[in-house]
C-alpha cells in the first residue's frame, strides 16, 4: 500500500466521522435552553426586575435550609402565598412547580422524592399585596 492510498483512506475515514457526528447532533433533540418560553419571559423582565428589587428594598430575602429530607424556607413575615419552581438543569423533565402558602414565617417541604443533585429554586411569592421573587441553587443530597 503506497502513501496515496493511505491519505485517501485517512481523509475518507475523517469525513465519515464528521458526517456521522453531524447526523448525530441533528437527530438529538436536546436543546440546552433552561426555559422553553424564554422569549415571552424576556418581554416581561421589567416586572421580574421589580420583584427582585422588592426583595432587596424590603430586606425580604428568605432563608433556605436543608434539614435531612425536608426543605425549610424561612420568610421575614407571615402570610406568604405563591409558588416554588424547581428546575433541574440536567433534565428538564424533572422540573416541578409547587404551590406555596404559609400562615407563619416557615414553609416546610418534604424532598425525599426529589432526585439528588443540583436544582435551581425560584421562590415567587406575595406578601401584603407586594410581590417578590428570589432565585438560588439548591443541592439535594
Backbone as CSV, one residue per row, in Angstrom:
resi,resn,N_x,N_y,N_z,CA_x,CA_y,CA_z,C_x,C_y,C_z
1,UNK,0.852,-1.163,0.000,0.000,0.000,0.000,0.903,1.233,0.000
2,UNK,0.646,2.146,-0.923,1.507,3.327,-1.008,0.888,4.510,-0.252
3,UNK,1.618,5.617,-0.221,1.190,6.799,0.529,-0.105,7.392,0.008
4,UNK,-0.344,7.365,-1.261,-1.562,7.949,-1.844,-2.814,7.280,-1.332
5,UNK,-2.803,5.964,-1.266,-3.977,5.218,-0.780,-4.180,5.483,0.708
6,UNK,-3.110,5.556,1.503,-3.222,5.823,2.937,-3.829,7.197,3.195
7,UNK,-3.449,8.175,2.399,-4.005,9.531,2.560,-5.486,9.535,2.202
8,UNK,-5.876,8.888,1.122,-7.285,8.830,0.710,-8.108,8.092,1.762
9,UNK,-7.619,6.972,2.286,-8.340,6.222,3.323,-8.464,7.080,4.591
10,UNK,-7.414,7.770,4.985,-7.450,8.639,6.164,-8.453,9.769,6.013
11,UNK,-8.445,10.435,4.851,-9.410,11.516,4.612,-10.838,10.992,4.574
12,UNK,-11.052,9.836,3.946,-12.392,9.247,3.875,-12.892,8.891,5.278
13,UNK,-12.023,8.337,6.098,-12.391,7.997,7.474,-12.746,9.259,8.260
14,UNK,-11.948,10.292,8.131,-12.216,11.553,8.825,-13.541,12.161,8.365
15,UNK,-13.808,12.133,7.049,-15.058,12.686,6.524,-16.260,11.889,7.033
16,UNK,-16.162,10.582,7.093,-17.255,9.766,7.619,-17.507,10.069,9.095
17,UNK,-16.419,10.298,9.838,-16.570,10.660,11.247,-17.296,11.992,11.402
18,UNK,-16.916,12.981,10.615,-17.538,14.308,10.687,-19.009,14.217,10.276
19,UNK,-19.312,13.500,9.222,-20.703,13.343,8.772,-21.523,12.611,9.830
20,UNK,-20.974,11.565,10.415,-21.664,10.828,11.476,-21.938,11.699,12.691
21,UNK,-20.958,12.500,13.086,-21.150,13.399,14.228,-22.213,14.444,13.922
22,UNK,-22.239,14.970,12.706,-23.256,15.946,12.314,-24.650,15.350,12.332
23,UNK,-24.804,14.148,11.791,-26.110,13.479,11.797,-26.557,13.206,13.224
24,UNK,-25.635,12.775,14.086,-25.966,12.508,15.489,-26.456,13.780,16.185
25,UNK,-25.772,14.903,15.967,-26.160,16.157,16.618,-27.507,16.651,16.133
26,UNK,-27.813,16.458,14.861,-29.094,16.912,14.323,-30.240,16.056,14.837
27,UNK,-30.032,14.754,14.967,-31.119,13.869,15.394,-31.397,13.965,16.879
28,UNK,-30.439,14.424,17.678,-30.668,14.573,19.112,-31.444,15.859,19.350
29,UNK,-32.591,15.748,20.053,-33.410,16.925,20.327,-33.190,17.374,21.764
30,UNK,-31.977,17.744,22.072,-31.670,18.192,23.429,-31.225,19.647,23.371
31,UNK,-32.199,20.524,23.409,-31.886,21.941,23.416,-31.438,22.319,24.816
32,UNK,-30.374,23.047,24.926,-29.811,23.352,26.231,-30.453,24.573,26.883
33,UNK,-31.563,25.068,26.358,-32.228,26.206,26.975,-32.892,25.774,28.276
34,UNK,-32.805,26.625,29.285,-33.397,26.299,30.571,-34.906,26.498,30.548
35,UNK,-35.368,27.507,29.858,-36.797,27.799,29.763,-37.263,27.635,28.332
36,UNK,-38.416,27.000,28.172,-38.985,26.834,26.841,-39.534,28.169,26.311
37,UNK,-40.108,28.968,27.206,-40.724,30.227,26.799,-39.850,31.425,27.177
38,UNK,-38.570,31.321,26.873,-37.621,32.364,27.259,-37.945,33.705,26.599
39,UNK,-38.484,33.686,25.385,-38.771,34.943,24.688,-39.902,35.694,25.386
40,UNK,-40.962,34.992,25.758,-42.082,35.631,26.452,-41.630,36.179,27.804
41,UNK,-40.746,35.422,28.481,-40.253,35.889,29.773,-39.371,37.123,29.630
42,UNK,-38.656,37.228,28.525,-37.798,38.399,28.334,-38.622,39.655,28.087
43,UNK,-39.833,39.501,27.555,-40.684,40.660,27.297,-41.220,41.284,28.587
44,UNK,-41.357,40.477,29.641,-41.874,40.987,30.911,-40.772,41.021,31.980
45,UNK,-39.528,41.180,31.559,-38.437,41.157,32.523,-38.465,42.370,33.454
46,UNK,-39.074,43.472,33.041,-39.184,44.635,33.927,-39.944,44.270,35.200
47,UNK,-40.976,43.467,35.054,-41.755,43.019,36.217,-40.904,42.125,37.123
48,UNK,-40.133,41.234,36.525,-39.250,40.351,37.300,-38.190,41.183,38.029
49,UNK,-37.627,42.164,37.351,-36.634,43.039,37.981,-37.244,43.784,39.169
50,UNK,-38.457,44.265,39.006,-39.123,44.981,40.093,-39.355,44.062,41.291
51,UNK,-39.733,42.812,41.038,-39.959,41.850,42.121,-38.647,41.516,42.836
52,UNK,-37.548,41.400,42.075,-36.248,41.155,42.699,-35.807,42.367,43.513
53,UNK,-36.100,43.561,43.009,-35.726,44.778,43.723,-36.548,44.924,45.008
54,UNK,-37.803,44.446,45.000,-38.613,44.465,46.217,-37.964,43.627,47.314
55,UNK,-37.353,42.510,46.954,-36.663,41.664,47.931,-35.515,42.450,48.564
56,UNK,-34.772,43.179,47.753,-33.629,43.948,48.262,-34.116,45.126,49.109
57,UNK,-35.089,45.879,48.591,-35.559,47.071,49.287,-36.190,46.740,50.642
58,UNK,-36.984,45.659,50.693,-37.694,45.294,51.922,-36.899,44.342,52.807
59,UNK,-35.694,43.996,52.371,-34.862,43.016,53.093,-35.685,41.758,53.387
60,UNK,-36.313,41.237,52.347,-37.223,40.109,52.479,-36.641,38.814,51.936
61,UNK,-35.335,38.730,51.803,-34.714,37.516,51.251,-34.948,36.347,52.208
62,UNK,-35.612,35.295,51.733,-35.877,34.157,52.614,-34.617,33.320,52.844
63,UNK,-34.605,32.626,53.963,-33.505,31.723,54.298,-33.940,30.320,53.907
64,UNK,-33.119,29.637,53.116,-33.427,28.274,52.667,-32.457,27.326,53.358
65,UNK,-33.028,26.326,54.061,-32.214,25.342,54.774,-32.650,23.940,54.386
66,UNK,-31.677,23.061,54.264,-31.958,21.640,54.048,-31.780,20.925,55.381
67,UNK,-32.858,20.329,55.865,-32.833,19.605,57.135,-33.179,18.149,56.845
68,UNK,-32.168,17.323,56.625,-32.303,15.904,56.269,-33.169,15.750,55.027
69,UNK,-34.416,15.337,55.139,-35.265,15.138,53.962,-36.354,16.211,53.857
70,UNK,-36.097,17.387,54.439,-37.059,18.483,54.420,-36.367,19.777,54.004
71,UNK,-37.016,20.520,53.136,-36.539,21.843,52.746,-37.334,22.866,53.551
72,UNK,-36.657,23.672,54.329,-37.306,24.699,55.145,-36.984,26.068,54.560
73,UNK,-38.028,26.845,54.325,-37.864,28.214,53.837,-38.409,29.145,54.908
74,UNK,-37.557,30.022,55.407,-37.940,30.949,56.469,-38.081,32.337,55.860
75,UNK,-39.297,32.872,55.912,-39.586,34.213,55.391,-39.463,35.237,56.512
76,UNK,-39.421,36.498,56.142,-39.265,37.551,57.143,-40.571,37.907,57.828
77,UNK,-41.712,37.553,57.219,-43.005,37.846,57.826,-43.990,36.735,57.470
78,UNK,-45.060,36.569,58.254,-46.034,35.508,57.974,-47.003,35.907,56.861
79,UNK,-47.802,34.939,56.424,-48.842,35.198,55.437,-48.325,35.320,54.016
80,UNK,-47.514,34.371,53.578,-46.956,34.391,52.230,-47.714,33.415,51.345
81,UNK,-47.914,33.809,50.094,-48.620,32.953,49.142,-47.938,33.075,47.787
82,UNK,-47.688,31.939,47.145,-47.018,31.987,45.859,-46.733,30.615,45.291
83,UNK,-45.527,30.461,44.740,-45.186,29.222,44.048,-43.684,28.973,44.134
84,UNK,-43.323,27.693,44.264,-41.932,27.265,44.204,-41.732,26.559,42.875
85,UNK,-40.693,26.938,42.150,-40.359,26.278,40.884,-38.997,25.625,41.043
86,UNK,-38.973,24.309,40.958,-37.731,23.556,40.997,-37.374,23.177,39.574
87,UNK,-36.208,23.619,39.121,-35.753,23.311,37.764,-34.462,22.519,37.846
88,UNK,-34.436,21.421,37.130,-33.259,20.557,37.098,-32.476,20.878,35.838
89,UNK,-31.288,21.487,35.938,-30.527,21.863,34.749,-30.160,20.685,33.852
90,UNK,-29.951,19.508,34.439,-29.517,18.366,33.642,-30.667,17.607,32.997
91,UNK,-31.909,17.784,33.485,-33.047,17.057,32.930,-34.319,17.867,33.160
92,UNK,-34.806,18.521,32.129,-35.982,19.368,32.235,-37.261,18.615,32.542
93,UNK,-37.278,17.309,32.335,-38.480,16.526,32.622,-38.709,16.363,34.123
94,UNK,-37.708,16.649,34.940,-37.846,16.543,36.392,-38.332,17.842,37.028
95,UNK,-38.527,18.903,36.239,-38.956,20.188,36.783,-40.287,20.046,37.517
96,UNK,-40.420,20.807,38.621,-41.634,20.746,39.438,-42.058,22.150,39.839
97,UNK,-43.380,22.344,39.909,-43.950,23.584,40.438,-44.854,23.212,41.596
98,UNK,-44.620,23.865,42.736,-45.333,23.530,43.961,-45.950,24.808,44.520
99,UNK,-47.262,24.773,44.849,-47.880,25.962,45.451,-47.320,26.220,46.845
100,UNK,-47.292,27.480,47.209,-46.696,27.906,48.473,-47.718,28.732,49.241
101,UNK,-47.965,28.345,50.486,-48.816,29.146,51.370,-48.312,28.959,52.792
102,UNK,-48.093,30.051,53.509,-47.652,29.971,54.899,-48.494,30.895,55.754
103,UNK,-48.937,30.389,56.882,-49.600,31.230,57.872,-48.550,31.793,58.832
104,UNK,-47.428,31.078,58.966,-46.322,31.542,59.800,-45.172,31.950,58.885
105,UNK,-43.997,32.144,59.459,-42.834,32.535,58.659,-42.150,31.351,57.986
106,UNK,-42.446,30.127,58.429,-41.715,28.946,57.967,-42.592,28.094,57.046
107,UNK,-42.002,27.679,55.916,-42.642,26.745,54.986,-41.736,25.524,54.893
108,UNK,-42.317,24.336,55.136,-41.528,23.096,55.078,-42.069,22.221,53.961
109,UNK,-41.119,21.641,53.215,-41.462,20.793,52.079,-40.644,19.515,52.143
110,UNK,-41.310,18.333,52.160,-40.536,17.090,52.121,-39.921,16.901,50.731
111,UNK,-38.637,16.585,50.701,-37.926,16.458,49.418,-37.353,15.062,49.210
112,UNK,-37.874,14.078,49.919,-37.344,12.718,49.777,-37.615,12.146,48.391
113,UNK,-38.640,12.647,47.695,-38.951,12.140,46.349,-38.139,12.837,45.251
114,UNK,-37.386,13.863,45.598,-36.593,14.603,44.619,-35.333,13.824,44.263
115,UNK,-34.918,13.943,43.021,-33.665,13.343,42.579,-32.509,14.104,43.205
116,UNK,-31.529,13.385,43.671,-30.366,14.016,44.298,-29.567,14.793,43.256
117,UNK,-29.033,15.929,43.683,-28.218,16.734,42.796,-28.566,18.208,42.882
118,UNK,-28.131,18.950,41.883,-28.291,20.399,41.850,-29.656,20.783,41.255
119,UNK,-30.342,21.702,41.922,-31.638,22.211,41.477,-31.590,23.738,41.493
120,UNK,-32.297,24.349,40.568,-32.471,25.797,40.565,-33.838,26.069,41.190
121,UNK,-33.864,26.730,42.332,-35.094,27.013,43.063,-35.490,28.470,42.834
122,UNK,-36.696,28.674,42.332,-37.239,30.016,42.160,-38.442,30.157,43.089
123,UNK,-38.328,31.057,44.051,-39.400,31.309,45.003,-40.112,32.584,44.562
124,UNK,-41.366,32.449,44.210,-42.178,33.592,43.781,-43.343,33.709,44.759
125,UNK,-43.440,34.840,45.464,-44.480,34.960,46.473,-45.006,36.377,46.587
126,UNK,-46.126,36.459,47.286,-46.773,37.748,47.541,-47.022,37.850,49.031
127,UNK,-46.773,39.050,49.580,-47.000,39.300,50.993,-47.491,40.729,51.128
128,UNK,-48.654,40.880,51.731,-49.256,42.203,51.939,-49.327,42.999,50.640
129,UNK,-49.828,42.373,49.590,-50.051,42.983,48.268,-48.761,43.462,47.596
130,UNK,-47.644,42.899,47.989,-46.372,43.211,47.353,-45.780,41.901,46.846
131,UNK,-45.266,41.912,45.622,-44.763,40.680,45.020,-43.242,40.624,45.088
132,UNK,-42.742,39.400,45.248,-41.312,39.160,45.385,-40.914,37.946,44.544
133,UNK,-39.635,37.880,44.200,-39.090,36.700,43.537,-37.624,36.559,43.941
134,UNK,-37.229,35.321,44.230,-35.853,35.044,44.619,-35.434,33.735,43.957
135,UNK,-34.231,33.713,43.429,-33.715,32.533,42.735,-32.402,32.123,43.367
136,UNK,-32.239,30.826,43.578,-30.987,30.310,44.124,-30.804,28.857,43.740
137,UNK,-29.584,28.385,43.903,-29.260,26.995,43.604,-29.291,26.192,44.899
138,UNK,-29.941,25.040,44.845,-30.047,24.155,45.999,-29.474,22.800,45.614
139,UNK,-28.639,22.247,46.469,-28.051,20.927,46.206,-28.668,19.932,47.168
140,UNK,-29.443,18.991,46.631,-30.116,17.974,47.446,-29.242,16.733,47.486
141,UNK,-28.956,16.262,48.695,-28.089,15.087,48.852,-28.890,13.871,49.209
